[in-house]
């Protein structure tokens, strides 16, 4: 099973919370937490909810 490290900062304050979860769970939680406006990283890279614009 592919796992990723998910990091998020609830409400954008305090320390980062780190957890290792499956690829699917990481993507789902990252999308959800980012929708709250929380900073989110997956494997150390910032996550953004923004979809790339179609050409």
PyMOL commands that set and color helices and strands:
alter all, ss='L'
color gray80, all
select helices_A, chain A and resi 10-12+23-35
alter helices_A, ss='H'
color red, helices_A
select strands_A, chain A and resi 3-9+17-22+39-42+45-46
alter strands_A, ss='S'
color yellow, strands_A
deselect
rebuild
show_as cartoon
